Amino acid sequence: MSGVTDLPFRRLIRALSGDCSPLFVSEFLSAGSSVFLTPANLKAARFDKEEEPFCIQLFGHNAERLASAALQVQELGAASVELNAGCPAPKVAKKGSGAGLLKDLPNLAKILRAMKASIKVPLFLKCRLGWDENSICVNEVLEIAEGEGVEQLTVHGRTKEQGYKGLANWNIIGEIAAKAKIPVIGNGDINSMEKALNAIENYGVKGVAIGRAALHNPWIFNPSAKIDVRGAVLRFNELMMQDGFRPMQALGRLKQLCARLCSGAPDFRLKILRCQNHDEFLDNWANLSESAFSLP
């Protein structure tokens, strides 16, 4: 998730996951310009040895540039490369990238062919069901993926037009998993270990992908964890400072996390969101009441 699953946040998740070892995927990196390894992309592509095997996700709509980017992240040590054909953000999809590729399946096939030819590590694909309810194309996407040598398909059970509204359609995900010759990973509405196990058992997927739910509950991978919201947020702040974040940069990320963790205490949540600087946030956070914690 862009602006979320960077190195400090993944380090926090790892620290809170106990004996569980989730497989991590980078923020998605743009392959839209002629120069791929910009300072921003180099920063987003970093990972710890403890995260191996690490997957780096790319987005774009130009086959040549994506093939070159895939080779470059392979050289950075990625154990696998994933193409994003699922992002619904207008600034991405309207340019033919992310979920925009679902409106141009010939180009999707061209991109996958070029990327596959440029790398030796496995090529993965993440997609949605289609652009909208009248253009469900995930079956065609599966055929293309298998034909072009993709080794894993992650399916988000919503259309581009749905964004993150409504419920993910796990029946369609299950149909895709049943006919696929490659592993299918299910994505959408998995916010507990129980739902993850249910999805694997009842829909035939080989695993589940968890994104936004980790923002609402960073302990999601460790059901037996002792929940310490105060300590986790302070640890996240510490990890960002160690990674070179400026105080105001860290403030935005802290608000993003705490707005979700404190959704059950609207007055305190509003106070946190109104903090004007990093020190003010830390002062308010020190006065956090246990009753403000709100996990799903």
Secondary structure as UniProt FT lines:
FT   TURN            2..4
FT   HELIX           7..16
FT   TURN            18..19
FT   STRAND          25..30
FT   HELIX           39..44
FT   HELIX           49..51
FT   STRAND          55..59
FT   HELIX           63..75
FT   TURN            76..77
FT   STRAND          80..85
FT   HELIX           90..93
FT   TURN            94..96
FT   HELIX           98..103
FT   HELIX           105..118
FT   STRAND          123..128
FT   TURN            133..134
FT   HELIX           138..147
FT   TURN            148..149
FT   STRAND          152..156
FT   TURN            160..164
FT   HELIX           170..179
FT   STRAND          184..187
FT   HELIX           193..203
FT   STRAND          207..209
FT   HELIX           212..216
FT   TURN            218..221
FT   TURN            223..224
FT   HELIX           229..242
FT   TURN            243..244
FT   HELIX           247..261
FT   TURN            262..264
FT   HELIX           266..273
FT   HELIX           278..286
FT   HELIX           290..292
//
